[in-house]
Amino acid sequence: MARTDIFIGGRGVMLAADMLDAARKAMVPPFEVSVFADPSGISRRRTAWNTAASAC
């Protein structure tokens, strides 16, 4: 489980935050994994932009 994570996407920021909180509260040791919320794909766009900018 060392490389397992949960990705929460979608469009609703508040819903993603609620889902992130619920996922974290549902975990019990030693069955804990990383949880990441990225509503509307903000980090994917930022990564693509940074990659394009560094190529210039």
C-alpha positions in Angstrom: 0.0 0.0 0.0 3.0 2.2 0.0 2.3 3.5 -3.5 -1.5 3.6 -3.3 -3.4 6.8 -3.4 -6.9 8.1 -3.9 -7.5 10.9 -6.4 -10.7 13.0 -6.0 -11.6 14.9 -9.2 -14.8 16.5 -10.3 -15.9 20.2 -10.6 -17.3 21.1 -7.1 -14.6 22.4 -4.8 -16.7 22.1 -1.7 -17.9 18.6 -2.6 -14.3 17.5 -3.2 -13.3 18.9 0.2 -16.1 17.0 1.9 -15.1 13.8 0.1 -11.4 14.4 1.0 -12.4 14.8 4.7 -14.7 11.7 4.6 -12.0 9.6 3.0 -9.4 10.6 5.6 -11.8 9.9 8.5 -12.6 6.4 7.1 -9.0 5.2 7.2 -7.7 3.0 10.0 -4.1 2.1 10.6 -2.2 0.4 9.0 -4.6 0.8 6.0 -3.9 4.5 5.3 -3.1 5.9 1.9 -2.6 9.3 0.4 -5.7 11.3 -0.6 -5.5 14.1 -3.1 -8.4 16.4 -4.2 -8.0 18.3 -7.5 -11.4 19.7 -8.5 -11.5 21.0 -12.1 -8.0 19.7 -12.8 -6.1 22.8 -11.5 -2.9 20.9 -10.9 -2.9 19.2 -14.2 -3.3 22.5 -16.0 -0.5 24.1 -13.9 1.8 21.2 -14.6 1.2 21.4 -18.3 1.8 25.1 -18.2 5.0 24.8 -16.2 6.2 22.1 -18.6 5.5 24.3 -21.7 7.1 27.4 -20.0 10.3 25.5 -19.1 10.6 24.4 -22.7 11.0 28.0 -24.0 
